[in-house]
């Protein structure tokens, strides 16, 4: 048989790479499960632990402490000052960058076994475990405040991440993670009330003040619901001309158990 030039079989072979071993279906499922678990326990913006993971580790520390297996621990509650104004003036992206930078600086101040979490918004919590003494928590707070004083530039603006910190030290009365966080938050509010960056360590006197404020708030809400408040306008008379120069507004509460009172809740 004769082949023409166009009919001759080609001597060129098309080489197709041999298929390699295909990944096991179980490997993909395992990797997906790990990614989902990590996302469920970490903050999407900063990469820090989230509230759920933080409370879980705090619960473990409380359990070890109750069983006599762990040493003292402390919780630090940190709030970034004027974060809302940064969002409003520079923008939300700048606020996000500030939070990420705060997260990195917090990590740089801690040991590898400590846990730092973004608790929500501009709030961060830190769990310091295996403390040699209570002053170690104070030294960490000092270190954090000093590190946050370093300025950073965001979109051409120089920003200082001022913060206040509340510290709650472990004690026998703590049985739930929420109890420790509550005490740290009360100490934080005391620190913020001072009007400048700093920290406060929780003490039992803060319990009494918090209870008094809670009772006062409850009494005020109760009085509002029962329409017990009345406003009265007291004239302010000029000494020179004897004419009314203005009015002072007084808020009176008529208590069901007694006469009307001026100012406050009786």
Buried (B, 14 or more C-beta within 10 A) or exposed (E): EEEEEEEEEEEEEEEEEEEEEEEEEEEEEEEEEEEEEEEEBBBEEBEBBBBEBBBEBBBBBBEBBEEEEBEBBBBBBBBBBBBEEBBEEBBEEBBBBBBBBBBEBBBEBBEEEBBBBBBEEBBBBBBBBBBEEEEBBBEBBBEBBEBBEEEBEBEEEEBEBBBBBBBBBBEEEBEEBEBBBBBBBBBBBBBBEEEEBBBBBBEEEBBEEBEEEEEEEEBBEEBEEEEBBEEEEEEEEEEEEEEEEEEEEEEBBBBEEEEEBEEEBB
